[in-house]
Amino acid sequence: MKKGKKELIVVGDRLLIVPDVGEDRSNTGLYLPKWALEKESVQAGRIVEVGAGIPMPQPNDVEEEPWKQSLKDLDNVPQQAQVGDDAIFLRKAAVEIKFEGETFLIVPYAAILLLVRNH
């Protein structure tokens, strides 16, 4: 995600999310129950950037010493999430950051509970 001369690069299996703030419904109209909001166990937001995925070696490239493999020999297992999807995720797994005056959450892919995609 680029802003001015700076760029946020999301790595690995992480997602950059703009959180929904102060509502009991997500942007797509999904209702988040009061118990979930009170305990802050789940949160919703819009995905604005997606990491490349989990780096994995090619199955046929296994050497005797796999730790010597270079990073350029790795392929990434892509994520199901896409930029523009709405996500419901586990709040405790998210890390809040501020960039250029905006608040974002960095969320690991494993914390995503549900994706809503508009076609």
C-alpha positions as CSV (number, residue, x, y, z in Angstrom):
1,M,0.0,0.0,0.0
2,K,1.6,3.3,-1.1
3,K,1.1,6.7,0.5
4,G,3.3,9.4,-0.8
5,K,6.9,8.3,-0.9
6,K,6.4,5.5,1.7
7,E,5.0,2.1,1.1
8,L,3.7,-0.6,3.4
9,I,4.7,-4.0,2.4
10,V,2.7,-6.8,4.1
11,V,4.9,-9.9,4.5
12,G,4.1,-13.6,4.7
13,D,0.6,-14.7,5.6
14,R,-0.4,-11.4,7.1
15,L,-3.2,-9.0,6.1
16,L,-3.5,-5.2,6.5
17,I,-7.0,-4.3,7.6
18,V,-8.8,-1.0,8.1
19,P,-11.0,-1.8,11.2
20,D,-14.7,-1.0,11.4
21,V,-15.0,1.4,14.3
22,G,-17.8,1.7,16.8
23,E,-20.5,-0.2,15.0
24,D,-22.2,-3.5,15.7
25,R,-22.5,-4.2,12.0
26,S,-19.7,-4.6,9.5
27,N,-19.5,-2.7,6.2
28,T,-21.3,-5.6,4.5
29,G,-24.2,-5.6,7.0
30,L,-23.0,-8.6,9.1
31,Y,-24.3,-8.3,12.6
32,L,-21.7,-8.8,15.3
33,P,-23.5,-9.8,18.5
34,K,-23.2,-7.7,21.6
35,W,-21.3,-10.4,23.6
36,A,-18.6,-10.5,20.9
37,L,-18.2,-6.7,20.9
38,E,-18.2,-6.4,24.7
39,K,-15.5,-9.0,25.1
40,E,-13.7,-7.7,22.0
41,S,-13.2,-11.3,20.9
42,V,-14.0,-10.6,17.2
43,Q,-13.8,-7.5,15.0
44,A,-14.6,-6.7,11.4
45,G,-12.7,-4.6,8.8
46,R,-11.8,-4.2,5.2
47,I,-8.7,-5.8,3.8
48,V,-6.5,-3.2,2.1
49,E,-3.3,-5.3,1.5
50,V,-2.5,-9.0,1.4
51,G,0.9,-10.6,2.0
52,A,2.4,-13.0,-0.5
53,G,1.5,-16.1,1.4
54,I,3.4,-18.8,3.2
55,P,6.8,-19.5,1.5
56,M,7.2,-23.1,0.6
57,P,9.9,-25.0,-1.2
58,Q,9.1,-26.9,-4.4
59,P,8.5,-30.6,-3.5
60,N,11.0,-31.8,-6.1
61,D,13.7,-29.4,-4.8
62,V,14.4,-31.2,-1.5
63,E,18.1,-31.4,-0.9
64,E,20.0,-33.3,1.8
65,E,20.4,-30.0,3.6
66,P,17.2,-28.0,3.1
67,W,18.3,-25.1,5.3
68,K,20.8,-24.2,2.5
69,Q,18.0,-23.5,0.0
70,S,17.9,-19.9,-1.2
71,L,14.8,-17.7,-0.7
72,K,14.4,-17.2,-4.4
73,D,13.8,-20.9,-4.8
74,L,10.6,-20.7,-2.7
75,D,7.1,-20.3,-3.9
76,N,4.3,-18.8,-1.8
77,V,1.1,-20.7,-1.0
78,P,-1.4,-17.9,-1.8
79,Q,-4.0,-16.7,0.6
80,Q,-7.7,-17.0,0.1
81,A,-8.2,-13.4,1.2
82,Q,-8.1,-10.6,-1.4
83,V,-7.9,-6.9,-1.3
84,G,-11.4,-5.4,-0.9
85,D,-12.8,-8.4,1.1
86,D,-14.5,-7.7,4.4
87,A,-13.1,-9.9,7.2
88,I,-14.2,-10.9,10.7
89,F,-11.2,-11.9,12.7
90,L,-10.0,-12.6,16.2
91,R,-9.2,-9.3,17.8
92,K,-6.5,-10.5,20.2
93,A,-4.4,-11.7,17.3
94,A,-4.3,-8.2,15.6
95,V,-1.6,-5.6,16.0
96,E,-2.7,-2.0,15.7
97,I,-0.4,0.4,13.8
98,K,-0.7,4.0,12.7
99,F,0.7,5.0,9.3
100,E,0.4,8.5,7.8
101,G,-2.3,9.3,10.4
102,E,-4.5,6.3,9.6
103,T,-5.1,3.3,11.9
104,F,-4.6,-0.2,10.5
105,L,-4.5,-3.7,11.9
106,I,-2.0,-6.3,10.9
107,V,-3.7,-9.7,11.2
108,P,-2.3,-13.1,10.7
109,Y,-4.2,-15.3,8.2
110,A,-4.9,-17.9,10.9
111,A,-7.0,-15.3,12.9
112,I,-9.4,-14.8,10.0
113,L,-12.8,-16.4,10.8
114,L,-14.9,-15.2,7.8
115,L,-14.5,-13.4,4.5
116,V,-17.2,-11.5,2.6
117,R,-16.5,-10.8,-1.0
118,N,-18.5,-8.6,-3.3
119,H,-18.5,-9.8,-6.9
